[in-house]
């Protein structure tokens, strides 16, 4: 009996020592003009009128202990394994999301996220850039690949940033793109047409990175209808909006809503579970929101005990994000 117990103890200790050695050995890797913007939000009061998806995050009522505020460093050689573990330790999560834009501030956003060790969710459309190309063209493909390798997650924003305008009696939709060859022109689409548009960023992302997007999407401007959401769901997509306090205001006038005002308001109002919305460049804002607001916002939220998680870990989207593949 004593021999058996000793052997069990030896095997257990050997397995534990092996796991510790593997963890210790894993080290972090080094590494325009006129643009159609029909849906630009002009004031913070408009936010309440924008559909923000089926998101009603529960507010945390549990006190945060000091040892919960700083998680121990984790190896980053295997982000698909490390990120779920990192986010599982998140006691007061917020979900930072970015929609594409003119991309001029995109490198600054990536620098801040890397410096602050924050993973975000990006909703991709092929929007016009400052350099005259598209945000999903070959110029930006290496940048998206770099972000995917860093553990960020991605979802569709429609390829040509197509706004839903109205439901029609015959079951079709009136839409208008703000990018692409039909920019600014009203179109009539079927549910199948809209599904094809949702899948175009998925296909392009796979070409750029070799990886799959989440089966989630954010409608351009967050504008949807029950019929549009049903059409998207039938081809495997679930809509992700944002929380009222998570509207960070980067698409508002910088004269009326300067960066300091937006920063203070966000730090005052954001709560645990909120989905935060920003963009990779807004044409109409003269004083760029990032990096001026982004880094102090992240630092301020961390100081208040918040931590950052990607949208696939949000309670409202965990199941949808785990769908094995999009329906054909």
C-alpha positions in Angstrom: 0.0 0.0 0.0 2.8 2.4 0.9 4.5 1.6 -2.4 1.3 2.4 -4.4 0.8 5.7 -2.6 4.4 6.8 -3.1 4.1 6.0 -6.8 0.9 8.0 -7.2 2.5 10.9 -5.4 5.6 10.7 -7.6 3.5 10.7 -10.8 1.4 13.6 -9.7 4.5 15.6 -8.7 6.2 14.8 -11.9 3.2 16.0 -13.9 2.9 19.2 -11.9 6.7 19.9 -12.3 6.4 19.4 -16.1 3.5 21.8 -16.4 5.4 24.4 -14.4 8.5 24.0 -16.5 6.5 24.4 -19.7 4.9 27.6 -18.4 8.2 29.0 -17.3 9.9 28.3 -20.6 7.2 30.0 -22.7 8.3 33.6 -23.4 6.4 36.3 -25.1 7.0 36.7 -28.8 8.6 39.9 -30.0 7.7 41.2 -32.5 -9.9 62.2 -49.7 -11.6 64.1 -50.2 -15.3 63.8 -50.4 -16.6 60.8 -48.6 -20.2 59.8 -48.3 -21.1 59.7 -44.6 -24.9 59.9 -44.4 -25.2 58.5 -40.9 -22.7 60.5 -38.9 -23.9 61.1 -35.4 -23.9 64.7 -34.5 -24.6 64.7 -30.7 -24.4 62.4 -27.7 -28.1 62.7 -27.3 -28.6 60.8 -30.6 -27.0 57.7 -29.2 -30.1 56.6 -27.4 -31.9 56.5 -30.7 -29.4 54.2 -32.4 -30.2 50.5 -32.1 -27.4 48.9 -30.2 -28.3 45.2 -30.6 -29.6 42.7 -28.0 -27.1 43.7 -25.4 -28.1 44.3 -21.8 -25.0 43.4 -19.8 -25.5 42.6 -16.1 -23.8 45.0 -13.7 -21.3 43.6 -11.3 -22.2 44.0 -7.7 -19.2 42.1 -6.3 -16.4 44.1 -4.7 -13.1 43.8 -6.4 -10.2 42.5 -4.3 -6.8 44.1 -4.7 -5.3 40.9 -6.0 -7.9 40.8 -8.8 -6.7 44.0 -10.3 -3.4 42.8 -11.7 -3.3 39.4 -13.4 0.1 37.5 -13.5 1.9 37.6 -16.8 0.9 34.8 -19.2 3.0 33.4 -22.1 1.9 34.6 -25.5 3.4 31.9 -27.8 -0.1 30.3 -28.0 -2.6 33.1 -28.0 -5.5 30.8 -28.8 -4.9 29.1 -25.4 -3.6 32.1 -23.4 -6.3 34.6 -24.2 -9.3 32.6 -22.8 -7.3 32.0 -19.6 -6.4 35.7 -19.4 -10.0 36.8 -19.9 -11.3 34.2 -17.5 -9.5 36.2 -14.7 -11.3 39.4 -15.7 -13.6 40.4 -12.8 -15.0 43.6 -14.3 -14.8 43.2 -18.0 -15.4 45.8 -20.7 -15.4 45.0 -24.4 -13.4 47.4 -26.6 -14.5 47.3 -30.2 -13.4 49.2 -33.3 -15.1 49.7 -36.7 -12.9 50.4 -39.7 -12.5 54.0 -41.0 -10.0 56.0 -43.0 -7.3 54.1 -41.1 -4.9 57.0 -40.6 -5.0 56.4 -36.8 -4.9 52.6 -37.1 -1.1 52.2 -36.4 -1.5 54.4 -33.3 -4.4 52.2 -32.1 -2.3 49.1 -32.5 0.6 50.6 -30.6 -1.5 51.6 -27.7 -3.2 48.2 -27.5 0.1 46.4 -27.6 1.6 48.7 -25.0 -1.4 48.3 -22.7 -1.7 44.6 -23.3 -5.3 44.9 -24.4 -7.2 42.7 -26.8 -10.0 44.2 -28.8 -12.7 43.2 -31.3 -12.6 44.7 -34.9 -15.5 44.9 -37.2 -14.2 45.0 -40.8 -15.5 46.8 -43.9 -13.5 47.9 -46.9 -13.8 51.6 -46.3 -11.9 54.3 -48.2 -8.6 55.3 -46.7 -6.6 58.5 -46.5 -4.2 57.2 -49.1 -7.0 56.5 -51.6 -7.2 52.7 -51.2 -9.4 50.5 -49.1 -9.1 49.4 -45.5 -9.0 45.7 -46.6 -6.7 46.1 -49.6 -3.3 44.6 -50.0 -1.6 47.6 -48.3 -3.4 46.8 -45.0 -3.4 43.0 -45.3 -0.1 42.6 -43.3 -1.5 44.9 -40.6 -4.6 42.8 -40.2 -2.4 39.6 -40.1 -0.3 41.2 -37.4 -3.4 42.0 -35.3 -4.8 38.5 -35.7 -1.5 37.0 -34.6 -1.7 39.2 -31.5 -4.9 37.6 -30.3 -7.5 40.2 -31.3 -10.8 39.0 -32.8 -12.7 40.1 -35.9 -16.2 40.2 -37.3 -18.1 41.5 -40.4 -19.1 45.2 -40.9 -20.4 44.5 -44.5 -17.8 44.9 -47.2 -19.0 48.2 -48.7 -20.2 49.6 -45.3 -23.8 49.2 -46.4 -26.4 51.1 -44.4 -29.9 49.6 -43.9 -32.4 52.3 -44.8 -35.8 50.6 -44.8 -37.8 47.4 -44.9 -39.9 47.0 -48.1 -43.4 45.4 -48.3 -42.1 42.5 -50.5 -39.5 41.5 -47.8 -36.6 43.2 -49.4 -34.5 46.1 -48.0 -33.6 49.5 -49.2 -29.8 50.0 -48.5 -27.1 52.5 -49.4 -23.3 51.9 -49.4 -20.8 54.5 -48.2 -17.9 52.7 -49.9 -17.2 50.7 -53.0 -18.4 51.2 -56.6 -22.0 52.0 -55.6 -21.1 54.5 -52.9 -23.9 56.8 -52.1 -26.5 55.1 -54.4 -29.7 53.6 -53.1 -30.2 49.9 -53.8 -32.9 47.3 -53.3 -31.6 44.1 -51.8 -33.0 40.7 -50.9 -32.1 38.8 -47.8 -29.7 36.7 -49.9 -28.0 39.9 -51.1 -27.4 41.1 -47.6 -26.0 37.7 -46.6 -23.6 37.8 -49.5 -22.4 41.2 -48.4 -21.9 40.0 -44.8 -19.7 37.2 -46.0 -17.4 39.3 -48.2 -15.3 40.6 -45.2 -15.2 37.0 -43.9 -13.7 35.8 -47.2 -11.3 38.7 -47.5 -10.1 38.3 -43.9 -9.3 34.6 -44.5 -7.3 35.6 -47.6 -5.3 38.1 -45.6 -4.7 36.1 -42.4 -5.5 32.4 -43.1 -7.9 32.6 -40.1 -11.7 32.7 -39.6 -13.8 35.6 -38.4 -16.4 35.2 -35.7 -19.9 34.6 -37.0 -20.9 38.0 -35.7 -21.5 41.4 -37.4 -22.2 45.0 -36.7 -24.5 46.8 -39.2 -23.2 50.1 -40.6 -24.2 52.8 -38.2 -25.7 50.1 -36.0 -28.9 50.5 -38.0 -31.1 47.4 -38.3 -34.6 46.1 -38.3 -36.1 42.9 -37.0 -36.4 41.7 -40.5 -32.7 42.5 -41.3 -31.5 40.7 -38.1 -33.6 37.7 -39.0 -32.1 37.6 -42.5 -28.6 37.8 -41.1 -29.4 35.1 -38.5 -30.6 32.7 -41.2 -27.1 32.8 -42.8 -25.4 32.4 -39.5 -24.7 36.0 -38.3 -25.6 37.6 -34.9 -25.6 41.3 -34.5 -23.4 43.1 -32.0 -24.3 46.7 -31.0 -22.8 48.7 -28.2 -23.8 50.0 -24.8 -25.1 53.6 -24.4 -22.2 54.5 -22.1 -19.9 52.7 -24.5 -20.4 55.1 -27.3 -17.1 56.9 -27.1 -18.0 59.8 -29.3 -15.1 59.7 -31.8 -17.5 60.4 -34.7 -18.8 63.6 -33.1 -17.6 67.1 -33.9 -14.3 67.8 -32.1 -15.3 71.5 -31.7 -18.4 70.6 -29.8 -17.1 67.5 -28.1 -13.3 67.9 -27.5 -11.2 64.9 -26.6 -11.0 65.8 -22.9 -14.7 66.0 -22.6 -15.2 62.6 -24.2 -12.5 61.0 -22.0 -14.0 62.4 -18.8 -17.5 61.3 -19.8 -16.4 57.8 -20.6 -14.5 57.3 -17.4 -17.5 58.6 -15.4 -20.2 56.5 -17.1 -18.7 53.1 -18.3 -19.8 50.1 -16.2 -18.8 46.5 -16.1 -20.1 44.6 -19.1 -20.3 47.6 -21.4 -19.4 47.2 -25.1 -17.3 50.2 -26.2 -17.4 51.6 -29.7 -14.7 53.5 -31.5 -13.4 53.7 -35.1 -10.1 53.5 -37.0 -10.5 57.1 -38.3 -13.5 59.4 -38.8 -13.3 61.8 -41.8 -15.4 64.5 -40.2 -13.5 64.8 -36.9 -10.7 67.3 -37.1 -9.0 66.5 -33.8 -8.3 62.7 -33.9 -9.7 60.7 -31.0 -6.9 58.2 -31.0 -4.3 58.0 -29.5 -5.2 61.1 -27.5 -8.2 59.6 -25.7 -7.6 55.8 -26.2 -4.5 55.4 -24.0 -5.7 57.5 -21.0 -9.1 55.8 -21.3 -7.6 52.4 -21.0 -5.3 53.4 -18.2 -8.1 55.1 -16.3 -10.4 52.1 -16.7 -7.7 49.8 -15.4 -7.2 52.1 -12.4 -10.9 51.8 -11.6 -10.6 48.0 -11.6 -11.8 47.2 -15.1 -10.2 44.8 -17.5 -10.6 44.2 -21.2 -12.1 41.2 -23.0 -13.0 40.3 -26.5 -16.6 40.0 -27.7 -16.6 36.3 -28.0 -16.4 36.0 -24.2 -19.4 38.3 -23.6 -22.3 36.4 -22.1 -24.7 37.6 -24.8 -22.4 36.3 -27.6 -20.5 33.3 -26.3 -22.9 30.8 -27.9 -23.2 32.6 -31.2 -19.4 33.1 -31.5 -18.9 29.4 -31.1 -20.9 28.4 -34.2 -18.7 26.0 -36.2 -19.3 27.7 -39.6 -21.5 30.1 -41.4 -24.4 28.7 -43.2 -24.2 28.6 -47.0 
